[in-house]
Amino acid sequence: MWKVRTALLLVIAYFVYSSFIYTAATEVVLPDETVVAQAHEGKMLFQKYNCAACHQVYGLGGYLGPDLTTVAQKYPNETYIRSLLSTGNQTMPAYHFSDAEKDALIAYFKHLNNYAPHK
Amino acid sequence: MHPINKKFSHLFFQLAVGYLLFGLLMGLIGSFQYVLPGFLKERIGFQQTRPLHVYLVTAWIFSAAQGAIYFYVQKIKQRPLWSEKLAYLHWLLQLGSSVLIVSSFYMQSFSGREYLEFPVWIGIIVLLAWLAFGINILLTLKPNYKKAPVYYFSWTAGICFFLITFSESYLWQFRFFGDNPVRDVTVQWKAMGAMVGSWNMLVFGAALCSMEMMKNDKNVSHNNLAYAFFFVGFTNLLFNWGHHTYIVPASPWVKQIAYIISMTELILLANIIWSWRKSMRSTKSLPQKNARRFLMFADHWILLNLITAIAISVPALNDFTHGTHITVAHAMGATIGINTMVLFSVIFHIIDEKPVAAAFAQTTTSVSIWVTNVSLVVFYSSLVAAGIIKIWGKLQNDHFAVTMAKSRVFFQLFAISGSGIVLGLLTTCIIVLIKIYRSNKAIKNFIFYDDGPHTVKRSQFQNIT
């Protein structure tokens, strides 16, 4: 009987803990709706081209390219990022993003950087 | 004695071996793309080879475990599966979802979520496949948990928590989760960390069941210590994912809980070290040579990986190791060294039940196990070395390209030793496929009973009945 009780107790603890993770534990102050919308667009592009195959964001992703969690802080004038997004390099494919797409991706990188702990 | 239908185990083993072979090929191409950046870049880029490799090798793990469970539940309960049609449906859904996933990756159609990069709608087919599997297994077992062996708990936890965590991994579709990077990443790590634990539950449940049958000792899965270790493992499945999120700026107590839970693994480590010699001696006495050899290697990898896992769960060390190839080394040690070795042990236990192995196959299997494991040691070490260089680079504020250039020799070693792993596992896979082919041929002529060597010709069986 103790086995069933222990299992049930752990499962209940898991669901209670999950509800905290979904709410209080991960609560942050988001910027205004326009910024969030543009960052969302950038995130969708990041996912569409499977950038996570090579780049990490908060530890999620591959190791072939640099971590992008704080890339907006490392290259604040954006020129380097914009040129890479256009032409790629020896390893990275040339995606030929439009200006609007580049804006969205940079907005996403800035949005990520806003919450990064290692500044 | 009830005759056991091995058809579904064989179907899933064949599918699993197919996944493994194709996954290894993608891993090999991916590893060479590290060393030669332009390698096949236009035909199949790294953004395709990596998700293909990751999906296929994880599909190998859960499909092989599912195949084993289809066999064991019939043997334990001495009755056929609750529904053979549902098992067929499961197989078809699994195969269908794989074809769609591989095609979508090849055509560069991604959802782009780490580990589940395939388009969102294919996830529904994956979920249905697991539902079919879960319903069939639980209704065949009809478990009474008060008296159940520990592997009933493992399998139930594995099935239920795959369904829960797989659904959870799609919460990002809601803007409440997706727009908040901290919540988005934390929930994704939470779902993926526990999901890995869920199929590990299937693997280790199958391993325990196989050990119980090989030793012919029910105590293996009924003693209180076995349950206690199950609960340590289950607690880690539910809460240990947090050590992946030390770098995510969620509430500090998420990290503190994760750290405390991670350290419960010390109990497992202490037990392994305490009973090491006894475990080695008891494994050596197991009757099935091939199954035994794989288990012995898995024992070593469990020890090494547990030490690594505990080390990288310490926040002060994790601060350096996260985002480096040390994490990859840990993942490879776990998936190849532990899961793959355990699964091949279980597969050989099932397909060798009616031994059709010639001395040649025994020797070849033995050589392939050694080639795989020696290559894996080099592979593991080269990844750890590349990780150390990355840590050093971070401390020196080196540019990413400089660190990559310094790691080049270890990436070359990683690609070469990866080829060794492919060679070893390819040989093992061929032996498994030959054995399944011969066994399927034999099944056409004989009815197999679960007590081993007594077989009756199908024609005689029909006359008797």
Interface residues (C-beta under 8 A of the other chain):
Chain A: M1 K3 V4 T6 A7 L10 V11 A13 Y14 Y17 S18 I21 Y22 A24 A25 T26 E27 V28 L30 V36 A39 H40 K43 F46 Q47 K48 Y49 N50 C51 A52 A53 C54 Q56 V57 Y58 G59 L60 G61 G62 Y63 L64 G65 P66 D67 T69 Q90 T91 P93 H111 L112 Y115 A116 P117 H118
Chain B: Q33 Y34 P37 G38 K41 G45 F46 Q47 Q48 R50 P51 Q108 F110 S111 G112 R113 E114 E117 Y145 K146 F153 A157 E168 L171 R175 F177 G178 D179 N180 P181 V182 R183 V185 T186 V187 Q188 W189 K190 Y227 F231 F234 T235 L238 F239 H244 T245 I247 V248 P249 A250 S251 W253 V254 I257 H322 G323 T324 H325 V328 F400
